[in-house]
């Protein structure tokens, strides 16, 4: 069983707050920015990377659901 770090959970939580405030208006831009930043940080092997991965996964899921429901 794989565990999830608190940093990953914090990323999801922060992304959820952004979603509740701004909705899907710029979701694709947010996701592209997060993915670009993750590449510069060298992946998710550190705390910042885990945080960004949580945000990335949240936005990927929201975008996927929006396309399915469109």
C-alpha positions as CSV (number, residue, x, y, z in Angstrom):
1,X,0.0,0.0,0.0
2,X,1.3,3.4,-1.0
3,X,1.0,6.3,1.5
4,X,0.4,9.9,0.6
5,X,2.5,12.7,2.1
6,X,1.0,15.7,4.0
7,X,2.5,18.0,1.3
8,X,0.5,16.2,-1.4
9,X,-2.7,16.5,0.6
10,X,-1.9,20.2,1.2
11,X,-1.6,20.7,-2.5
12,X,-5.0,19.2,-3.1
13,X,-6.5,21.3,-0.4
14,X,-5.1,24.5,-1.8
15,X,-6.1,23.6,-5.3
16,X,-9.7,22.9,-4.0
17,X,-9.7,26.4,-2.4
18,X,-8.6,27.9,-5.8
19,X,-11.3,26.0,-7.5
20,X,-14.0,27.2,-5.1
21,X,-12.9,30.8,-5.6
22,X,-12.2,30.9,-9.3
23,X,-13.9,27.8,-10.8
24,X,-12.7,26.3,-14.0
25,X,-12.1,29.6,-15.9
26,X,-8.3,29.1,-16.0
27,X,-7.9,25.5,-15.1
28,X,-5.9,24.5,-18.2
29,X,-3.5,27.4,-17.5
30,X,-3.1,26.5,-13.9
31,X,-2.3,22.9,-14.8
32,X,0.2,23.9,-17.5
33,X,2.0,26.2,-15.0
34,X,2.1,23.5,-12.3
35,X,3.5,20.9,-14.8
36,X,6.1,23.4,-16.0
37,X,7.2,24.1,-12.4
38,X,7.3,20.4,-11.6
39,X,9.7,19.9,-14.5
40,X,12.0,22.7,-13.2
41,X,12.0,21.2,-9.7
42,X,13.0,17.8,-11.1
43,X,9.8,16.0,-10.1
44,X,8.1,15.1,-6.9
45,X,11.0,13.8,-4.9
46,X,10.9,16.7,-2.4
47,X,8.3,18.6,-0.3
48,X,7.6,21.2,-3.0
49,X,7.3,18.5,-5.7
50,X,4.8,16.6,-3.6
51,X,2.8,19.7,-3.0
52,X,2.7,20.5,-6.7
53,X,1.9,17.0,-7.6
54,X,-1.2,17.2,-5.3
55,X,-2.3,20.4,-7.1
56,X,-1.6,18.9,-10.5
57,X,-3.6,15.8,-9.8
58,X,-6.5,17.8,-8.5
59,X,-6.6,20.0,-11.6
60,X,-6.2,17.0,-14.0
61,X,-9.1,15.3,-12.4
62,X,-11.3,18.5,-12.6
63,X,-10.5,19.0,-16.2
64,X,-11.1,15.3,-17.0
65,X,-14.5,15.5,-15.3
66,X,-15.4,18.7,-17.1
67,X,-14.7,17.1,-20.4
68,X,-16.8,14.0,-19.6
69,X,-19.7,16.1,-18.5
70,X,-19.5,18.5,-21.4
